[in-house]
C-alpha cells in the first residue's frame, strides 16, 4: 500500500534533496533545478507552489530511484 504524503513544504523537500546528496544548481523563474552524481536527469520543482503537489513528488522520487516510504521515513525522523 502506498503511504499518504500530503502537504510537504518546499523547505522540507529541499532538506530531503540535500540529505540525499543533491545540489541546487540553479533557480529560474520560480523553478529550482537539483542535480546529483547518480541521476540521469535533474530534479525540478516549482518553489512558488507550497505545498508541493503529490504528482511532482512522485515523479522526482522516480528520477531519484526512491519511494514514498523513503520520503515519509525522512519526514518522520525529522520531527
Secondary structure in CASP SS format (residue, H / E / C, confidence):
PFRMAT SS
TARGET T0000
AUTHOR 0000-0000-0000
METHOD secondary structure of the structure
MODEL  1
X C 1.00
X C 1.00
X C 1.00
X C 1.00
X C 1.00
X C 1.00
X C 1.00
X C 1.00
X C 1.00
X H 1.00
X H 1.00
X H 1.00
X H 1.00
X H 1.00
X H 1.00
X H 1.00
X H 1.00
X H 1.00
X H 1.00
X C 1.00
X C 1.00
X C 1.00
X E 1.00
X E 1.00
X E 1.00
X E 1.00
X E 1.00
X E 1.00
X C 1.00
X C 1.00
X E 1.00
X E 1.00
X E 1.00
X E 1.00
X E 1.00
X C 1.00
X C 1.00
X C 1.00
X C 1.00
X C 1.00
X C 1.00
X C 1.00
X E 1.00
X E 1.00
X E 1.00
X E 1.00
X C 1.00
X C 1.00
X C 1.00
X C 1.00
X C 1.00
X C 1.00
X C 1.00
X H 1.00
X H 1.00
X H 1.00
X H 1.00
X H 1.00
X H 1.00
X H 1.00
X H 1.00
X H 1.00
X H 1.00
X H 1.00
X C 1.00
X C 1.00
X C 1.00
X H 1.00
X H 1.00
X H 1.00
X H 1.00
X H 1.00
X H 1.00
X H 1.00
X H 1.00
X H 1.00
X H 1.00
X H 1.00
X C 1.00
END
